[in-house]
């Protein structure tokens, strides 16, 4: 196992290295380097998951969780978006980019909930609502989720973060598709969430 910075998005078939977590005698979660939290991860986003694809949408997203059971903070920036729009932003099930962003499958949903807003407790673990682009097509991200974990059985390490081509209706569209994905169809860019060296 590796504790150094994970290999991120080198190709559409990226290989991800991540640490192993276990519980110390005092109940503190520590990783395979023997270091307790905070826990950090990063995803470098690009169209179809390939940074050298030559397309415009790129993102650098950081995840931080102070300790097991605490919320995870998601910060970063996505550039090259359509100006002045809201776009769906979710963690998806797999860290597989062998067929571009589509290989990541659906939203990460281990609790088998319906899709919802970031503030709705009845939502997918991977539901992060929308990002808002400015007049220059830049979205600055600062979100927090109490269902998104970097450690434990529902960890998102090794899964994929995706920004979509359409707005997420937050499960309020009155259709089956809305309850499954927020009707945020199309995938503009994606990146595998890789563990960073603990601080």
C-alpha angles and dihedrals in degrees: 000000000000129000098180124093109307119246105256130200100327089153141346086277095051118178115222125206119198139173128250118242127208137162122264121220091264091054096254115140111234133174131234091276089061093246126131123219162311090111120210135193137171138202124198106205127207138154110289086355094282113120092197093052092109094230123130109239112092132161141185112198127181126198124199130183118179096205143334111300093021123113120264121236117217117199137163146087138277120198135189096045126141105276121257100005138121116234133187116258120192146152110241131210105256138039090221118125096164089118095030121258092332091071091068089075121204133340116302102261113159092158093055095235129153120258118274150151121295088253094051112096089206096070143102116281087238097052110118101161118225138327120221120222121209129221090284095051093254123136117197109201129208113156138147128207128187091196098052112089134184094193135038132038094316097048117148093209106128094020127108132257115209135190110205133216094238138047119270110239088204093236093298099108096098095236136103089246090054091054090048103043111352087253088274093148126181126040119240100180140348143184139188115250107238128190118248127211109279116253 
